[in-house]
């Protein structure tokens, strides 16, 4: 995955995501977070997630 797309300040622990990089970094370039009616962090989700093949 291209390290040029690293998003500063974003920590990602989802190792099964295509955009997960070493040191728990996200290299998607941008992210979209969902959960329109979220009341806490367990009710949000990363809509940018892509299953690593």
C-alpha positions as CSV (number, residue, x, y, z in Angstrom):
1,X,0.0,0.0,0.0
2,X,1.2,3.5,-0.8
3,X,2.7,5.2,2.2
4,X,2.1,8.6,0.5
5,X,-1.6,8.3,1.4
6,X,-0.9,8.3,5.2
7,X,-3.4,10.3,7.1
8,X,-1.7,12.2,9.9
9,X,-3.4,11.9,13.3
10,X,-5.5,8.8,12.4
11,X,-4.8,5.6,14.4
12,X,-6.2,2.3,13.0
13,X,-6.0,-1.0,14.8
14,X,-8.0,-2.9,12.1
15,X,-5.3,-5.2,10.7
16,X,-7.8,-6.8,8.3
17,X,-8.3,-3.6,6.4
18,X,-6.5,-3.0,3.1
19,X,-5.5,0.5,4.3
20,X,-4.0,-0.6,7.6
21,X,-0.2,0.0,7.7
22,X,2.6,-0.7,10.2
23,X,2.5,1.3,13.4
24,X,-1.3,1.3,13.2
25,X,-1.5,4.0,10.6
26,X,-4.2,4.5,7.9
27,X,-3.1,5.0,4.3
28,X,-6.5,5.4,2.7
29,X,-5.8,9.0,1.9
30,X,-9.2,10.0,3.4
31,X,-11.8,8.3,5.5
32,X,-15.5,8.4,5.9
33,X,-17.0,7.6,9.4
34,X,-20.6,6.5,9.7
35,X,-23.1,6.2,12.4
36,X,-25.7,9.0,11.9
37,X,-27.3,8.5,15.3
38,X,-24.3,7.4,17.3
39,X,-24.3,8.1,21.1
40,X,-20.8,6.6,21.7
41,X,-17.8,5.2,19.9
42,X,-19.3,1.7,19.7
43,X,-22.0,3.0,17.4
44,X,-19.7,4.5,14.8
45,X,-17.9,2.7,11.9
46,X,-15.3,3.4,9.2
47,X,-17.1,3.4,5.9
48,X,-13.7,3.4,4.1
49,X,-12.9,-0.1,5.4
50,X,-11.9,-2.5,2.6
51,X,-11.2,-6.2,3.4
52,X,-7.6,-7.1,2.9
53,X,-7.3,-10.0,0.5
